Amino acid sequence: MAIPILQDLSVTGEIAAASLDISGNVDIDGTTNLDAVDIDGAVQIDGTVAVGVDGTGKDVKFFGDTAGKFMHWDQSEDALLLTDATELLLGTGSDLRLQHDATDSIISSETGDFIIRNIADDKDMLLQSDDGSGGIATYITLDGSATKITMHQDTTFAGDIHLVSASPVIYFDDTSQTNDGAFISGSSSAASLALSADYGDNVHTTKIYFSSDGSEVGHFRGNSSQIGSFRLFPQKNDNTAQGIFFGEEASEPDVGDWTGYRAISFDSGGDLNLMPGSGTVGCIKIENGGTTPNKGDVTIAGDTTFDRNIKVTKSIERSITTASNSSNTHTCTLADNDNFNVAVANAATTLALVVASGDIGKSGMITITNPASVGSLSFVALPSYMLTPSGATINFVTTANAVSVISYYVLATDKVLCNYIGDFA
């Protein structure tokens, strides 16, 4: 039976009832201990709310309007959990969104800049991920003490890379000091690597420099009047390690693994040497000189074959070699030169030639100079391979200071056609 109470009721003890139905407000001064509460309307709490006590917590769930969407404080995990595809929204306009969609974890910013900041002095920011073997590896470090970014793993850029500064530089630093070298390589369907420098017009000069150990070794240079200029700067000295080398490999070598032949060099005098090999003077030497008469002179150290005519607009200067002398036998080795000097003494004198197959077709002069005082000077007959007109015997001049000349033409290794021109004293 219900008892209606129409006036204030003051109770100093306990009220025991199986149920209590109150239509108006309830004002309770003190602690209310409720075993279970089911509140169907709005709740306003003006004071602090504690769920459980420190060290012994309780679970709390906040359900959304969609089944399976809720936020759960799990006291056993000591963690705040959001179910899959339940977003955490920050900002008045819900502009920052965090969620896990059952597959991926996503952070989205829908307005303004996205700033990630570490304001601790000299501390770093690290981007880490799986190392491919079940562990964790650092891929990027923002070093707050060194104020630099370190990429710890191989890096692939799907787009262009732009370096913007007054003088942008890319450094390759072998921090492990293994001396393995640094490489730039290009891999594409066109199999090409392009280096370009462009000021944006054809007026200003642009260059691509190459340097080693702090010194420039060359550069590409281009503008409206110097397109295609390639300049190399090997040092001007007699060091056989300087110059321009070409590879000697019979097959394609690996990068940095090749042997080379020294093809071009500048000696200490500024002369250009072609094919100097391991020496200081090349097979062809073009003299720098600076002034005439040596400037631009060309010296060819080896045999030279011309398949076409030679046009000479100036005089041809021919060198003269002194014949070797052994016991008054004077030998002219045609591989050394075409023209020879023979200074005879007061003795029986023999003239000889050393002729090889490569000497066929050569011609030249042998100049014979007698001593100032003549005593027992005489000449032995020419060797059988030195032929004279009609087989004539040469009567050599034996007077003091006399000069005579033998002109010759090599017809074969055993046939040298000779003509003696007498006394020029």
Secondary structure, DSSP 8 states (H G I E B T S, - for coil): ------S----SS----S----SS-----S----S-----S-----S----EETTEE--EEEE-SSTT-EEEEETTTTEEEE-TT--EEETTTT-EEEEE-SS-EEEEE-SS-------STT--EEEEEE-SSSSEEEEEEEETTTTEEEE-S----SS-----SSS-------TT-----------STT---------SSSSS-EEEEEEETTEEEEEEEESSS-TTEEEE---SSS-TT-SEEEE--SS---TT---EEEEEEE-TT--EEES-TTSSS-SEEE---SSTTTTT-EEE-S----SS----SS------EE-EEETTEEEEETTT-S-EEEE--SSEEEEEEE--GGGTT-EEEEEEE--SS-SS-EE----TTEE-GGG-------STT-EEEEEEEEEETTEEEEEEE----
